[in-house]
């Protein structure tokens, strides 16, 4: 029970930190690309309270992760896209968040593979690394409301952007319901995550053991 509690706290704490880093990355790239308003909004402070509503932006993703193992996107930073210098820069602002999750996944995987550590810590960090990979894959999907669509949006026509604005509030919800409600979709999502995790050198045995501890209630 002590080992389980330690792994759960490690994974949830690491996930909270990564949510902040994800949003910080959006803001940092936006700031370097011309939107200085993010500094005045406090987005560059890594203060969890600055990233919109704490309950919806952080508590809810924690609950989703603990109940279903799905890394639901969390906080949001409001970017003044009109201040960004180019379409490419606007794309990079959107990519910065999920890109940060992927980098974190690689760093954690390398740490587990190269640094001697207790098995419990290796299990917890491997699980957290796998979650970062899943967060990258989920966020990079070209679905309105997710970062992946934000990468493409600057290059779309005005009509396509207007259409996406109409479905933006609902598209991510439909996607999450499909992942949670349809076993085939969930299996495909996790299988793809496992493939990417293996490509970056992750140990699926350790990650699966960590998920087993994280979802101890099942």
HELIX and SHEET records of a PDB file:
HELIX    1   1 UNK A    2  UNK A   32  1                                  31    
HELIX    2   2 UNK A   37  UNK A   40  1                                   4    
HELIX    3   3 UNK A   43  UNK A   45  5                                   3    
HELIX    4   4 UNK A   48  UNK A   50  5                                   3    
HELIX    5   5 UNK A   54  UNK A   54  1                                   1    
HELIX    6   6 UNK A   55  UNK A   59  3                                   5    
HELIX    7   7 UNK A   60  UNK A   68  1                                   9    
HELIX    8   8 UNK A   81  UNK A   83  5                                   3    
HELIX    9   9 UNK A   87  UNK A  114  1                                  28    
HELIX   10  10 UNK A  119  UNK A  139  1                                  21    
HELIX   11  11 UNK A  147  UNK A  153  1                                   7    
HELIX   12  12 UNK A  158  UNK A  181  1                                  24    
HELIX   13  13 UNK A  183  UNK A  199  1                                  17    
HELIX   14  14 UNK A  204  UNK A  214  1                                  11    
END                                                                             
